Amino acid sequence: MISPVGRVFKKVVFWSYGRNTWQYDVLCALILAFIFLTPKSWFETSQPGSLIRHQNPSVGAIKLLISPDILGPNPDQQAVERGVRIASGREDARVLRWRAVTGEGGRTVAFEVDIE
């Protein structure tokens, strides 16, 4: 036999109140209060960039596609680093590796750059 408190708990968990009852209205108000009153800090990570590393743990980097107009046809390390700073807006970006992405006829259409 279920106690009255247990019955109420069961109805709340399984959302078995009708739409025209005051209990339904209270549950909706509680959900809305949670949505609008919960501090943003509850959902933030403690380490910036940890989501990126979590999603792609083998690389641990951000991938950028940079136009050859920015880097030039045959860029060296300094040209790539300069282009990454321009494209990303980050002065502290560190280039891990890059490769040319070719299109039809072997023409370079972009450079794929991994930065950290």
C-alpha positions in Angstrom: 0.0 0.0 0.0 1.4 3.4 -1.0 1.2 6.3 1.5 -0.4 9.6 0.4 3.0 11.2 0.1 4.1 8.3 -2.2 1.0 8.7 -4.3 1.7 12.5 -4.8 5.4 11.8 -5.6 4.3 9.1 -8.1 1.9 11.5 -9.8 4.5 14.2 -10.0 7.2 11.9 -11.4 4.9 10.4 -14.0 3.1 13.7 -14.7 -0.3 12.2 -14.3 -2.2 15.4 -13.4 -4.7 16.7 -15.9 -4.1 20.0 -17.8 -6.9 21.8 -16.1 -5.8 21.1 -12.5 -3.9 23.4 -10.2 -1.2 20.8 -9.7 -0.4 20.9 -13.4 -0.1 24.7 -13.2 2.2 24.5 -10.2 4.5 21.9 -12.0 4.7 24.1 -15.1 5.5 27.2 -12.9 8.3 25.2 -11.2 9.8 24.2 -14.5 9.7 27.8 -15.8 11.2 29.0 -12.6 14.1 26.6 -13.0 14.6 27.6 -16.6 14.7 31.3 -15.9 16.2 31.5 -12.4 19.0 29.0 -12.6 22.4 30.7 -12.5 24.4 30.4 -15.7 27.4 29.3 -13.7 25.8 26.0 -12.9 26.2 25.0 -16.6 29.6 26.4 -17.3 32.8 24.3 -17.4 35.6 25.1 -15.1 38.3 24.9 -17.8 37.9 26.9 -21.0 38.2 24.7 -24.1 37.5 21.5 -22.2 34.5 20.8 -24.3 36.5 20.9 -27.5 39.1 18.5 -26.1 36.3 16.2 -24.8 34.7 16.1 -28.2 37.9 15.3 -30.0 40.3 13.8 -27.5 42.8 12.5 -30.0 43.7 15.9 -31.5 43.0 18.3 -28.6 43.0 21.1 -31.1 40.7 23.4 -33.1 40.6 23.0 -36.8 40.5 26.1 -39.1 40.0 26.3 -42.8 42.0 29.3 -44.1 41.8 30.6 -47.6 45.0 30.6 -49.7 44.3 34.3 -50.3 45.3 34.9 -46.7 48.3 32.5 -46.6 49.6 32.6 -50.1 50.2 29.6 -52.4 53.1 28.0 -50.6 53.1 29.3 -47.0 55.9 28.7 -44.5 55.5 28.4 -40.7 55.5 32.1 -40.1 53.0 32.8 -42.8 50.6 30.2 -41.4 51.0 31.6 -37.8 50.3 35.1 -39.1 47.2 33.9 -41.1 45.9 32.0 -38.1 46.2 35.1 -35.9 44.3 37.1 -38.6 41.6 34.4 -39.1 41.0 33.5 -35.5 41.7 36.8 -33.8 43.8 35.1 -31.2 47.3 36.3 -30.6 48.1 33.3 -28.4 47.1 30.7 -31.0 49.8 28.0 -31.5 49.9 26.1 -34.8 50.3 22.4 -34.4 50.2 21.3 -38.1 48.6 22.3 -41.4 47.9 20.7 -44.7 46.7 21.9 -48.1 43.2 21.0 -49.2 43.1 20.6 -52.9 40.2 20.7 -55.3 39.8 19.7 -59.0 43.0 19.8 -60.9 45.2 19.8 -57.8 44.6 23.5 -57.1 44.8 24.5 -53.5 41.4 25.7 -52.3 42.1 26.0 -48.6 44.5 25.2 -45.8 43.4 23.0 -42.9 45.2 24.3 -39.8 45.1 22.7 -36.3 45.7 25.2 -33.6 45.8 25.0 -29.8 
